[in-house]
């Protein structure tokens, strides 16, 4: 869907994220929430610098296993998320474990924990000092990213199951 209809993909993602939180019974999936910290259905979110993140990147580095089919999974709704452009640039083409570390930083509520996680990510060369600053000082919590931070792996069956979960929420 993304390849031919980026606007429709973005709308489906925003609709599925609205009033959601991570599903503790199904790691990586979303469930209904009583209230959401963020409303995704606003013109500001639509027009501002929120971009579509390909979890399995459009140009994956060699550290990504060949467990996904670029024709079937790359632009599938289950492989997509929404991030502000600065955070999306940080995640970029990184491998799954690095992206998961970035998602965990973005998901953390405690500033102390977030700082510790960012320092560890810098030490492990996942992010640079400037990227750590962005993640710590400029980024906001996006509840749907908490779900991604709780995923153990990113493979074809998971992308398909996540896509089904997101589409059922629309």
N, C-alpha and C positions, 0 to 999 in steps of 0.2 A: 504494500500500500504506500509506504513512504516514498519509494522511487517515483511514482506517478502522481501522488497527491500528498505533498508535505503538509499542506494546510489541514487536510482531513486527518492525517496522522496526529498532528499536534492537538486538534480538537478532541479526538478520541482519548488521547493521553490525559488532557486536562479534565475531561469529563470523568474519567476513571479515577483520577486522583482526588477529586472533590469529595469532601466528607469521608476521608479514608484514613486508616492507619495500618501499620504492618500487622499481618496476621500471625500471631505467635504459634498457632497450630500448624501453619503452613509457611515455613520460612521463605521469605522473598515475595510472598503474595500480599495482597491488600484485602482488607475487610472494611465493612461499614464502621464508622466512628460516630460517636455522639456529637462531637464537634471537631472541626479541623482548625489547626493553628493558622492555616493559610487558605484563603479562597483563591482557587485557580481560575474561576470563571469571571474574570474581570478584564476590561480592556487593557489595563496596565500590564497584566501578565501576558496577554496576547501580543501586544505591540512592543513591549519592552524587550530587553535583551535575553529573553528565555529562548533557548535553542534546544533542538532535539539532540539528545545524546545517544549514540550507538554504543551500547554496552560492549558487545563484540564489535570492535572498531571497523570502520570502512576500509582502513589500511592497517590491519593487525601486524604487530611486530612478530618476530620469530618465536616469541615466548607463548604465543597463543596456540593451543593444540588444534589439530585439524578435525575437531569434533562437530563443527558447524558447516553447513552448506551455504555458500554465499548467495546462491539463487533462492533458497528457501528461507534462510534465517536472518540474513544481514538486515534487510529492511522490514522484517516482520515486527508487528506491534509488540511482541514479547521481548524483542531485543532493544526496544527503544525506551527512553525516559526523557524527562525535561530537566534541564539545568540552566541557570544563568550562564551566559556565554563565557564569563571568566572561569567558572568552575568546570565548564565543559572543556575549555582549552587545557585546563590542568589534567583532567582525566584523559583526554586526547586518545592516543593509540596505545596506552599502557596495557600491560597484561592484566589478567583477572585479579591476581593477588594485590597488585598495586592499586587498581581501581577500587577494589574492596576496601583497602586502607583509606583511600580518599573518601569513599562513601561513608565509612565509619566516622571519620573526622567531621564530615558534614552532618552526621546524624547525632553527634554527641551534644547533650544539653549542658553538661558541666564544663565551664571554661577551663578549669584546672585539668580535667581529663583530656579536653580537646588540645590543650597546649602540650601535654605529655605525648599524645598520639602524634601530633604534628612534629614534635622534636624527634620521635622515633622514625617517622617517615622521612624526615630530612637526613637523619643518620644513615638510613638504609638507601638513600639516594632515590627515593620514590618521588620526592618533591624538592624544589629549591627553596631558598629562604624567602624569595618574593612570593612564591606560590603558598608557602606556609602562612605568610602575612595575609594573603587573600582569603585563605580558608579560615583563619582565626578572626580576622577583623572585619571583613567585608561580606562574608557569606551569611545567609540566613538558613534556619532549619527548614528543610522541606521534608515533611513526614513520609512521602513516598520513597525517599532515598533510604530511610531506615530499613525498609523492606529489602532493598538491594544489599545493604550492609550485612544483613542476616543470612544471605545466600551462601551455601557452602561451595557450590560450583556453578559454572555457566556452560551448559551443554545444550544439544539439540532438544532433548526431551524437556529440559527446564524452560527453554525459550518458548516452546509450544505450550506448555502448561501455564506459564506466566501470561502469554498472549490470551489464552482462553479466560484466565482470571480477570484480566483487564477489560476484555470485551464484554464479559458478563456484568461488569459494573456500570456499563454505559446505558 
